[in-house]
Amino acid sequence: MSARTLQRRLADAGITFHQLVEETRRELACHYLKQSAVELNETAFLLGFEDANSFFSRLSIVEGTSPGEWRTRQRAALVEAWH
């Protein structure tokens, strides 16, 4: 598919390529952060960030918390859901 066709189809769907990339990155970040075996530095690399600090900053802006705190909250919510 050509770049123009993709752009047109995304416009028809009411989304930009940048929005799609950001949404996908956020979903993948949540997925990787839920995997305790995946190091935070590796998560940053897998998401295409230049370095871990860029990832930490972006997550702090988007989610309002650090990656470590995000993981802690998710684990607590999971434990709470099972009780």
C-alpha positions, 0 to 999 in steps of 0.5 A: 500500500502506498503512503498516500493510500495509508494516509487517506484510509487513516483520515477516513477512520478519523486518526492520524499516523502519529496518533496510531503510533502513539496509541500502539506505543502506549498499548505495548508499554502497558503490555511490557510493563506488566511483564516483570521479566522485561527490564525497564531499559529493555522496554524503552528499547523495544518501544523505540525510545532513544534511551530509558530516560526518554521513556521514563519522561514520556510515561510520566507525562502520559500516565502521571507516574514512573514506570516502576510505580506504574508496575507497582500499582498494576500489581496491587490492582491485580492482587486487589481484584483477586481478593 
